[in-house]
Amino acid sequence: MRLKEKEITDRKEIEELLMKEKVCRFAMCDGDTPYVLPTTYGYRDGTLYIHSAKKGRKIDVLKENPRVSFVVDTGHDLMQGPLDTSCKSTIKFKSVIGSGRARFVEDAEEKREAMDIIMTHQFGQATFGYSDEGIRNMAIIRVDLESLTGKKNGY
């Protein structure tokens, strides 16, 4: 990271941001074209889980190339600098950037566990039921993280 003073080095602070936020921007490579989409997620123990339909561009892209990255960020408060120079304006934020390999979860019980992680992350509880048909018809993408970095400004 170029600006070391903005790096979040405390793993606990990175984990707190991942656990607090609800949406990540999930990036893939569709051939030679970047493909990014916002999505809800669940996070636990160095693993990101995403729920999806079984068909669509995201699924097709991941079957071709499982390498992914994501961004989770918060804050976004504009901090205006002196009016005579816009170069001193900045934004207050915290962000986490991660990368890893995606794989599709096929086992029904593992899908249920992943859904519990997602639902707990999103709603604070995992007391939801999942029908056998619903489990069969969903895709769960599991991303085992290989890198994770944090950055902040204005905190």
C-alpha positions in Angstrom: 0.0 0.0 0.0 1.4 3.3 -1.0 0.2 5.4 1.9 1.1 3.2 4.9 -0.4 5.7 7.4 -3.8 4.9 5.9 -3.4 1.1 6.1 -5.5 -0.8 8.6 -3.1 -3.2 10.1 -5.3 -4.5 13.0 -7.0 -7.7 11.8 -9.7 -7.1 14.4 -10.6 -3.8 12.8 -10.8 -5.4 9.3 -13.0 -8.2 10.6 -15.3 -5.7 12.4 -15.8 -3.8 9.1 -16.5 -7.1 7.3 -19.0 -8.2 9.9 -20.8 -4.8 10.2 -21.4 -4.0 6.5 -24.1 -5.7 4.4 -23.0 -5.2 0.8 -19.8 -6.0 -1.1 -18.8 -5.1 -4.6 -17.9 -8.5 -6.0 -15.5 -8.5 -9.0 -14.8 -11.1 -11.6 -13.1 -11.4 -14.9 -15.4 -12.1 -17.9 -12.7 -12.9 -20.4 -10.8 -9.7 -20.7 -13.7 -7.5 -19.3 -14.0 -6.7 -15.7 -17.5 -7.5 -14.2 -18.5 -6.1 -10.8 -21.8 -6.3 -9.0 -23.0 -5.3 -5.6 -24.4 -8.1 -3.5 -25.2 -9.1 0.0 -23.0 -11.6 1.7 -22.1 -13.5 4.8 -18.6 -13.6 6.3 -17.1 -16.0 8.8 -13.5 -17.1 9.6 -11.8 -15.9 6.4 -14.6 -17.1 4.1 -17.1 -15.0 2.1 -20.5 -16.6 1.1 -22.8 -15.3 -1.6 -26.3 -16.6 -2.4 -27.3 -16.7 -6.1 -29.6 -18.1 -8.7 -28.1 -21.1 -10.5 -28.1 -19.4 -13.9 -26.8 -16.0 -15.0 -23.7 -14.1 -16.1 -22.0 -14.4 -12.6 -22.3 -18.2 -12.6 -21.0 -18.4 -16.2 -18.1 -16.2 -15.5 -17.1 -18.0 -12.3 -17.2 -21.4 -14.1 -14.6 -20.0 -16.5 -12.4 -18.2 -14.0 -12.8 -18.7 -10.2 -10.4 -15.8 -9.3 -12.4 -13.0 -7.6 -11.9 -9.9 -5.6 -14.3 -7.7 -3.5 -14.6 -4.4 -1.7 -16.5 -3.6 1.4 -16.5 0.0 2.4 -18.2 2.5 4.7 -18.1 6.2 5.7 -18.1 8.2 2.5 -18.2 11.6 4.2 -16.8 14.3 1.9 -14.4 16.6 3.7 -14.0 19.8 1.8 -10.6 21.5 1.8 -9.9 25.2 1.2 -11.9 26.8 -1.6 -8.7 28.0 -3.3 -7.5 24.4 -4.0 -9.7 21.4 -4.5 -6.6 19.2 -4.1 -7.0 19.4 -0.3 -10.6 17.9 -0.4 -10.8 14.3 0.6 -13.3 11.7 1.7 -13.6 10.0 5.1 -13.9 6.2 4.6 -12.9 2.7 5.7 -12.5 -0.1 3.2 -11.5 -3.7 3.0 -10.3 -5.3 -0.2 -10.0 -9.1 -0.5 -9.3 -11.6 -3.2 -9.5 -15.4 -3.5 -11.0 -18.3 -5.3 -14.7 -19.0 -5.7 -16.2 -22.4 -5.6 -19.7 -23.6 -5.8 -21.1 -25.4 -2.7 -22.9 -28.5 -3.9 -23.6 -30.4 -0.6 -27.1 -29.6 0.7 -26.0 -29.4 4.4 -23.1 -27.2 3.5 -25.5 -24.9 1.6 -27.8 -24.7 4.7 -24.8 -23.8 6.9 -23.7 -21.1 4.4 -27.3 -19.7 4.3 -27.2 -19.6 8.1 -24.0 -17.6 7.9 -25.5 -15.2 5.3 -28.8 -14.7 7.2 -27.0 -14.2 10.5 -24.7 -11.6 8.9 -27.6 -9.8 7.3 -30.3 -10.1 9.9 -28.5 -11.0 13.2 -30.1 -14.4 13.4 -30.2 -17.7 11.6 -33.6 -19.0 12.7 -34.8 -19.3 9.1 -36.0 -22.5 7.4 -34.9 -23.6 4.0 -37.0 -26.0 1.9 -35.3 -28.9 0.2 -36.4 -27.4 -3.2 -35.1 -24.0 -2.3 -31.7 -25.5 -1.3 -31.6 -27.5 -4.6 -32.5 -24.5 -6.7 -29.9 -22.0 -5.2 -26.3 -21.5 -5.8 -23.9 -20.8 -3.0 -20.6 -19.3 -3.9 -17.9 -19.8 -1.3 -14.8 -17.6 -1.5 -11.8 -18.7 0.4 -9.8 -15.6 0.9 -6.2 -15.4 -0.1 -5.6 -11.8 0.7 -7.3 -9.1 2.8 -6.2 -5.5 3.3 -7.8 -2.5 4.9 -7.5 1.2 4.4 -9.0 4.3 6.2 -8.9 8.0 5.9 -10.3 10.6 8.3 -10.6 8.2 11.3 
